[in-house]
């Protein structure tokens, strides 16, 4: 029995090449360069795999249209939609396209430039998925809201993989744990989950657990009754009441005191809580998205985080890779920040500044320990001090050493200068070790785990 694969693309050379790659015994490849023809085919034939170009126009639409709209038409017309596996191809898929395609029912979205080497393997895997899930019907809800341009930016594989997962988890009510180093954009990811969720019309409230004193955090979350403690002159409504039916984003959850963790666990388990100083049991329907730059499993092992709460929060983990692992995204991010910041600051040429290719190379060679936040600050500094509308390498002032693409080694330390600072009659090795540890702790704002990671030693070795 023949199995059918549909190729929908306006590039005839690509259609011919792809068809040759994918033809096999028992598999018939159907080539279409027109959306209307393709829809007629899937109304009559049980197409199991469809590969659709993002720029395919809808029926009656202009060329260079929206492949996601075509996806909706395929979903409406296909006689075997529940069994069809649909793949979108795009030159530079955005976060919004990745999420929308996933939620509309696409199996995946791939960068077209990579298909030269990956197409055959991709489709072999797709056939395996169909065989393994032949009777499973995908029921992904459509979402109409789009993430505004600039909310999340990137086209690297790591970025694409992350937002494919965002698209899947957003439609559920499962708690989400967003992890990653400081400055990687964890709150933006949390906002994306909320925007694409059924709760998107309700409020999302963000709360930094590490920025609020322990004695106030419980009141901030759950509210308090009048007179419950010194200074409580009136009743206060907590965040759980404020965002009922919405989403509560708890940033730096690893800094939450154990006493507050107990009450948060109760909310997650039972959906109930009481205000500080009150006896009334209140109910709430709130989705929790938590974020941390700490390793919560390690925090559990050290007794600083409840194990039961950890498993309640970590139903789905969304890990943001550091910017040094997303080098392909740096030019795109830099250009976005340049446009945003130069317009805001009213700099040269009314915000029409641009980066030279040499400046982009310098940015891509940086390790970015502060991640996206550091990149944005670097661009802001360059905009403020630039002498022309084109940013050159000399305009890019970096706060940390760059990775050299040519020399292959870092700049040598000025050993004589360092040793001259050591106190007299003191073991220089011990002094230097202590100095490095203190500098690492200061650079990590007192976070011993982060300091230990910077030095590649254990926390115990810091003491």
N, C-alpha and C positions, 0 to 999 in steps of 0.2 A: 504493500500500500504506500502510495506516494505521500510525502510530507512536504508542506509548502513554506517557503521563506520569501518574504516580500522586501525588496529594496526600493525605497522611495527617495529619489534625489534628482536634482536638475542637471547634475554633471554627468554627461553620457560616458565620458572616459572612466569615471569612478564606477558607474554602474557596470560597465563591461568588465573592469578589473575585479571588482568585488564578486561578481557572478562567477567568474572563473575560479576565484579562491574558495567559494563556498559550495559549489556543485559537488555532489557526492551521490553514491548509489542510494536510491530511494528518496533523494531530496531534490525538489524542483525549485529553482530560484526564479521568482517573478520580478521583472524589472519594470519600474514605473518612473516617469519623469513628470507626471502630472497628478495632482492630488485627487481630482475627480475620478480619474481612471483607477487610481489605487483604492478609493472607497467603493467603487463598483466591484472590484476584485474581491475585497474582503467581505462583501455582502453575499457573494456566491461561493467563495472558497474558504475552507477552514485553514487560514494562515496561522501557523504556530509561532513564527518569529517574524517581526517586522522591524526593519532598521530605517529610521526616518531622520532626515536632515533637519536641523533646527530652523533653517531658512526657507523651508517649503511654505508656499503661500496657501491660505485656505481657499476654498471654492469662492470665486468671485473676488478674492483678495489680491493685493498687489504683490509683485515679486519681492523676494527678500522679506517674507512675512514672519510668522511665528509658528515654529514647529509644535509648540505646546497647544496652540489652538487646533492644529491638525490632529494632535494626539486626542483631544476631546472628540473630534469628529470620528476618528477611528474607533474610539471607545463606544460611541453611539451607534455606529454602523456595523461593527464586526459581529458576525453571527456566533463567534466563539470567543468573545472578549475574555471570559473568565479563564480560558486556557491559553490565551495568546501571551507571548512574552515580547514586550516592545522595548526597543533600544533607541535612544536619541543620540545623534552625533552632532557635535558643535565645535566650532573653532576655539572659542574661549567661553565655556559655560560659566555663568555667574552663580552666586549663592542662591539667588531667587529662582533661577532656572533649575538648579539642582533640586531644591526643595519642592517646587511646583511639579516637576516631572515625576518625582518619587510619589508625591501625594496623589497625582492624577492616575497613577498606576503603571508608570514606566518601570521596567526592570532595572535600567541603568542609563547613565548619560556619559558619553565618552568623548574625549578630545579627538577630533578627526585626524590630526596630524600623527597620532600614535597608532592609528589603525593599520598603517602599512606593515607594522611588525606584530600587531596584536589581534587583528581581525579574525584570523582562523581559530586561534585559541579561544577568543571571546565567544565565538559562535559554538564551538565544541562544548564549552562550559554551559552555554545557554540551552543547548539540546539536553544536556545532563540535568539541568534544573527542571526542564519541562517533564522529562521522564520521571524524575523524583517526585514532582509535585503535580502530576497530571490531573488529579481530581480536586486540587485546591483552587478556590476562586478568590482572587484578590479583590478586596472591597475597600479600596483606599478612597476616602472622601475628597471631593474637590475643594480647593481653597482658592478664594478669589483675591485675597489681599496679597500685595507684593511688599517685600522689604524695600524700603526707599533706597535709592542709589546712595552709596556711601556708608550704609550701615555695616555691611560686611563685604570685604573685598579680597579676592584671590582666585587663582586658577591652578594652583599647584595640585598635585595628586592628593597630598595630605589634606588640603582644604576641601577638595571635592569629596573625599571619603567622609570627612566630618559632616558635611552638610547633607549628604545622602542619608546619614543616620539621623540628623536633625529632622529631616522630612518624615522619617518613619515614626520617631518617638513623639513628635509634636501632636499627632492626632490622638494620642492616648492621654491618660491622666496619671501615668506612672511618675513617681518622683525621679528627678534627674540630678546627678552629681556632675558638675562641670569642673574639670581639673586642668591644671596647667600653671606655668610660671607666671609671676606677676607681670602685667602689661601685655598679656597675649590676647585679651579681648573676651574674657569669660562672661562679662555682663552682656555684651553684644550677642553672644550665642544664646544666653538665657532669654533675651528679648526676642530673638528669632523663634525659639521654641514657643514662646507665648503668642507671638503674632500669627503663627500657623496652627494654633491649637483651637479647639472649640470654645475656649475661654477668651478668645482674642478681643471680644467686645466688652469684657469686664476689665477691671484694673489690674495692673501689675505693679507691685510695690517692692522696691529694693531696700535692703537693710544690711549695713556692714556690721557684722557681729564683733569685729575686732576694734571698732571705733567707739563703742558705747561701753561705759563702765558696767561692771558686773551687776551692781546694785540697781541699775536702771534698765538693763537689757530685758529682764523679765517683764517689767512694766511696759516697755516699748512693744513687746510682742503680744502680750496678753491683756494689757490694760490694768487699771487698778481702781479700787473703790476710794471714795473720799475718806481721808483720815487713816488709810491703811499704813502709812509710814510718815515720818517727818517731812513736811513739805507737800504732802498730797492733799491740797486744799479743795480739789474738786475731783469728780470721777473722770477717769481717762479711758477712752476707747483705744484698744490696742490694734496692732497691724492685722491680726487675724480677723477682727471684725471689719476693719476698713476694706479689706480686699476679699470679702466673702464671695465665692463663685469665681474668683480671679486667681492670680498667681502671686505667690510670695517668694521673692528671690533673696536667699540668705547668703550673702557674700562672706568670705572668710569664716566659714562654718567651723573650721578647725580651731578657732579662737573662742568658741562658745563655751562658757563655764559648765562644768558637770551638772550643777544644780539646775541650770536652765535646760540642759540636754534632756533631763528626766521629763520635764513638762512637754518639750517638743515631741518626745517619743510617744507620749500619751495622745497628742493630737494626731500623729501619724497612724497610730493603732486604732483609736476609737473615734477620732473626729470631734473630741470634746476637750474643754479646758475651763478654768475659772480665772477671773481677774484676781490680781494680787489683793489680798485682804477680803476677798468675797467668797461666799458659799454657793452662789448660783452656778450651776453647770451649764455652760454655753456650748452650742454646736457650731461647727464651721465646715464649709466645703471649699477648701483652698488647695491648689496644687503647689507643692514645694519644689523649687529648683534651688539647689545649694551649690556653692562654689568654694574652692580652696586651692591654695598653692602648696599645701602640705600633703604629705603622704598619710592619709587617714589610717591606713592599715598599721603603719608604724606608730601613729598616735594611740591607736587601740592597744598595741603591744606594750606601750609605755604607761598605760593607765590614764591617759589624758583625754581619751574619747571613748564613749560607750560603744561596745561592740554591737549591741542590739540596734542602736540608732544608726550606726554605720551601715548595717545591712538594709535598714529601712530606707535610708537615703540613696544608697548605691544600687537602685534597681536598674538604672541605665546610666552608664558613665560616658560622658562626652569629653574626650581629652583633646585639649588644644596643643598642638606641637609648638615649640618655641620658634621664633622668627628665623633663627639660624638653620632650622630644618625646612623652612619655606622660602628659600632664597629666590625661587622663581616668582614669588609674589612681591618681592621688595620693589621692583620698578613700578608696578601698578599701584602699590600703596604709596610710594613716594610721590608719584604724579598726582594722586588724589589729594594727599596732604598739601602739596604745593599749591594746587588750585584753590583748595579750601582756605588755607592760611593766607596766601598772598591777596586774595580778594577781601578777606576779613581785615587784614592790616592795611589795605589800601596802598600796597607797595608799588614798585615801578611798573609802568605800563598798565595801570588799572587792574592788576591781578592776572596779567598774561605772561607771567614768568615761566621759564621752562628749565629743565635739567639737561646739561650736556651729557653726552654718552660717557665721558670720562668721570663725571660726577656720579652717574648711576653705577659705574663699575666700582667706584670707591664705596658707595653705599652697600653694594652686594658683597664686598669683601669684609664687611664689618660683622663681628660676632653678635652684637645687639643683646647684651645681658639684660637690658631693660625692655626688650622686645618691641612691640608695636608702639607702645607709649614713648619709648626712647627715640624711635625713628621719627615720630611726629614732632617731638621736641627739637630734634636735630634739624628738621626741615623748617620749623618755626624760627629757630635761631639763624639759619641761613637766609631766610626771607628778610629778617629784621636787619641784617648786616650786609646784604648783597649790594654790590656796586653797579650791577647791570641787570638786564632782564634775563640773562642766561646764567644759571648757577654753575660755577666751575668747581673742580675738586678743592681748590683753596677756600671756597666759600663753605665747604662742608667741614664743620668743626666737630670732631668725634671725641666722645668722652672716654673711650676705651680702645685698646690696641686693635688694629685691623689684621685680618688674615691676609698675608701676602700671597698673591697668585703666581708671582714670578720668583721671588727669592726663596720662598718655601720655609723661611725661618723668621721668628720674631726679632725685633730689635734687641740688641744685647743690653743687659743690665749694666748700669754704671756702678760696678762693684765697689770701687774706691770711695765714691760718694756715700753709698749706703753704709759701708763699714765705718766711715768717719763719724757717723751719727751714734754709734754704739757707746754706751757709758763706759768709762774707764773701770778697769778691774772687774769686769763682768764677762762671763762666758758669752762670746759673741753668737754662737749657735743658738744658745738658749734665748738670748735677747732677740735675735732675728725671728726665731720661731714664735715667741710671744707677740712680737710686733705684727707678724703676718696674721696671727689668729685674731688679734684685736682689730686690725684693719678689716678683716673679713667679716667679723661680727658687726662692726660699724656700718660696712657697706650693705649688710643684710638687715639693717635696722633692728638688731637684737635677736633676730631669728636664728637660733643655733643650728637648726636643721639646714637652712639655706647656707649658712657660713661653712658648715662641714662639707656640704656639696661643692662649694666653691674651691675648697682646699683638697677635696677628694680624700677626706679622712672621716672617722666616725665622730659622733657628738661627744662621746666619752673622751676622745683625744683632745677636745677643745679645752677641757677642764684641768 
